[in-house]
Amino acid sequence: MNDNCLHEFESHIAGKNARVQIYPDRIEWGQAGRVSMGKAALGAATFGASLAATGVRSGGGTEMIPVKALTSVTTEKDGLRNYKVKVITSGNTVDMRVSKAEAQIVKDTLTRLMLGSHESQQEASAPPAPPAPPAPPAPPAVEPDPIEQIKKLGELRDAGLMSEDEFVEKRTELLGRM
């Protein structure tokens, strides 16, 4: 199994056995060619001359579907012991015949890939967290009106909460800021 292959299994696709591999971005499968009954009969009738001329293998090939092209994945019972995983794209449906347990694994893997929730997609697609916005600047300190402060200091002095010397000292300080 390839390093980034998520799942690999044997299936029966379009009447032929196939080796299927699911990757984070695609599904691939290959079918080995076999000698058809007609080709074998012709080879026997010509004492192998036709097989020598055309070759022994026929058919076979590979196919690939990008995950982003998938529109749906379903499973259904197919006979007594097998299940069919239907991989549906906008222009094609591929039926893969597998065991019930394999059908569930394949469906779950493909569904998570379609939804972008498969763990293989999280590391690659997770954008870095944006930097925290800078703290808003503190509002400028508003200097209280010195005249108002002197009036309040006078009230504190008159109430006996401040001595005359303290009042004069603070008043002088405030007047110096003006």
C-alpha positions as CSV (number, residue, x, y, z in Angstrom):
1,M,0.0,0.0,0.0
2,N,1.4,3.4,-1.0
3,D,2.3,5.8,1.8
4,N,-0.6,8.2,1.3
5,C,-3.1,5.5,0.3
6,L,-5.9,5.5,2.9
7,H,-7.5,2.2,2.0
8,E,-6.9,-0.6,-0.4
9,F,-9.1,-3.6,-1.3
10,E,-10.0,-6.1,-3.9
11,S,-13.3,-5.6,-5.7
12,H,-15.4,-6.7,-8.7
13,I,-16.0,-3.8,-11.1
14,A,-17.7,-4.1,-14.4
15,G,-17.4,-7.8,-14.4
16,K,-13.7,-7.9,-13.7
17,N,-11.6,-8.2,-10.5
18,A,-9.9,-4.9,-9.6
19,R,-7.4,-3.6,-7.1
20,V,-8.9,-0.4,-5.6
21,Q,-7.0,2.3,-3.8
22,I,-8.5,5.3,-2.0
23,Y,-6.3,8.3,-1.6
24,P,-7.1,11.7,0.0
25,D,-7.8,13.2,-3.4
26,R,-8.9,10.3,-5.6
27,I,-10.0,6.7,-6.1
28,E,-7.9,4.5,-8.4
29,W,-8.4,1.0,-9.6
30,G,-6.7,-1.3,-12.0
31,Q,-8.0,-4.4,-13.7
32,A,-5.7,-7.1,-15.0
33,G,-6.5,-8.3,-18.5
34,R,-7.4,-12.0,-18.9
35,V,-7.7,-14.3,-21.9
36,S,-11.3,-14.4,-23.0
37,M,-13.0,-17.7,-23.8
38,G,-13.3,-16.7,-27.5
39,K,-9.6,-15.8,-27.7
40,A,-8.6,-19.1,-26.0
41,A,-10.8,-21.1,-28.4
42,L,-9.3,-19.3,-31.4
43,G,-5.8,-19.8,-30.0
44,A,-6.5,-23.6,-29.7
45,A,-8.0,-23.7,-33.2
46,T,-4.9,-22.0,-34.7
47,F,-2.5,-23.9,-32.6
48,G,-1.4,-20.7,-30.8
49,A,-0.7,-18.7,-33.9
50,S,-3.5,-16.2,-33.1
51,L,-2.3,-15.8,-29.5
52,A,1.3,-15.3,-30.8
53,A,0.1,-12.6,-33.2
54,T,-2.2,-10.7,-30.8
55,G,-0.8,-11.4,-27.4
56,V,-2.2,-13.3,-24.5
57,R,-3.6,-10.5,-22.4
58,S,-6.6,-8.4,-23.4
59,G,-8.7,-5.8,-21.7
60,G,-7.5,-4.5,-18.3
61,G,-6.5,-0.9,-17.6
62,T,-6.8,1.6,-14.9
63,E,-9.3,4.3,-14.0
64,M,-9.3,7.2,-11.5
65,I,-12.0,9.5,-10.1
66,P,-11.1,12.7,-8.2
67,V,-12.8,12.9,-4.8
68,K,-14.0,16.4,-5.7
69,A,-16.0,14.8,-8.6
70,L,-18.0,12.5,-6.3
71,T,-21.6,13.4,-5.7
72,S,-22.7,10.4,-3.7
73,V,-21.7,7.1,-2.2
74,T,-24.3,4.4,-1.4
75,T,-24.3,0.7,-0.4
76,E,-26.8,-2.0,-1.2
77,K,-27.0,-5.8,-0.8
78,D,-25.8,-7.7,-3.9
79,G,-26.6,-11.4,-3.7
80,L,-26.3,-13.5,-0.6
81,R,-22.9,-12.5,0.7
82,N,-21.8,-9.4,-1.1
83,Y,-22.6,-5.7,-1.0
84,K,-22.3,-3.1,-3.8
85,V,-20.7,0.3,-3.1
86,K,-22.0,2.7,-5.7
87,V,-19.7,5.6,-6.3
88,I,-21.7,8.3,-8.1
89,T,-20.3,11.2,-10.1
90,S,-22.1,13.7,-12.3
91,G,-21.6,11.6,-15.4
92,N,-20.9,8.0,-14.2
93,T,-21.8,5.4,-11.6
94,V,-19.2,2.8,-10.6
95,D,-20.4,-0.3,-8.8
96,M,-17.8,-2.1,-6.6
97,R,-18.8,-5.5,-5.2
98,V,-17.3,-6.2,-1.8
99,S,-18.1,-7.8,1.6
100,K,-20.5,-6.1,3.9
101,A,-17.7,-5.0,6.3
102,E,-15.6,-3.7,3.4
103,A,-18.6,-1.8,2.0
104,Q,-19.1,0.1,5.2
105,I,-15.3,1.0,5.5
106,V,-15.3,2.2,1.8
107,K,-18.5,4.2,2.2
108,D,-17.4,5.8,5.5
109,T,-13.9,6.7,4.0
110,L,-15.3,8.2,0.8
111,T,-18.1,10.1,2.7
112,R,-15.6,11.7,5.0
113,L,-13.3,12.6,2.1
114,M,-16.3,14.2,0.2
115,L,-17.2,16.2,3.3
116,G,-13.6,17.3,4.0
117,S,-13.7,15.7,7.4
118,H,-11.3,12.9,6.9
119,E,-8.2,13.1,9.2
120,S,-5.9,13.1,6.2
121,Q,-7.4,16.3,5.0
122,Q,-7.3,18.1,8.3
123,E,-3.5,18.6,8.5
124,A,-3.1,19.7,4.9
125,S,-6.2,21.9,4.7
126,A,-6.2,23.5,8.1
127,P,-5.1,27.1,7.6
128,P,-2.8,28.6,10.3
129,A,-4.7,30.5,13.0
130,P,-4.8,34.2,12.2
131,P,-2.8,36.4,14.5
132,A,-4.7,38.0,17.3
133,P,-5.8,41.5,16.5
134,P,-3.8,44.2,18.3
135,A,-5.3,45.6,21.4
136,P,-7.2,48.8,20.7
137,P,-5.2,51.8,21.8
138,A,-6.1,53.3,25.2
139,P,-8.2,56.4,24.9
140,P,-6.2,59.5,25.5
141,A,-6.2,60.6,29.0
142,V,-8.6,63.5,29.5
143,E,-7.1,66.1,31.8
144,P,-9.8,67.3,34.2
145,D,-10.5,71.0,34.1
146,P,-8.1,72.7,36.6
147,I,-10.7,75.3,37.6
148,E,-13.2,72.5,38.5
149,Q,-10.5,70.7,40.5
150,I,-9.7,73.8,42.5
151,K,-13.4,74.2,43.3
152,K,-13.6,70.6,44.5
153,L,-10.5,71.1,46.6
154,G,-12.1,74.2,48.1
155,E,-15.2,72.1,49.1
156,L,-13.0,69.5,50.7
157,R,-11.1,72.2,52.6
158,D,-14.4,73.8,53.7
159,A,-15.8,70.4,54.8
160,G,-12.7,69.9,57.0
161,L,-11.3,67.0,55.0
162,M,-8.2,69.0,53.8
163,S,-6.0,71.6,55.6
164,E,-5.4,75.1,54.3
165,D,-1.8,74.2,53.6
166,E,-2.8,71.1,51.5
167,F,-5.3,73.2,49.6
168,V,-2.8,75.9,48.8
169,E,-0.2,73.3,47.7
170,K,-2.7,71.5,45.3
171,R,-4.1,74.8,44.0
172,T,-0.6,76.0,43.1
173,E,0.2,72.7,41.4
174,L,-3.0,72.9,39.3
175,L,-2.5,76.5,38.3
176,G,1.1,75.6,37.3
177,R,-0.3,73.1,34.7
178,M,-2.4,75.7,33.0
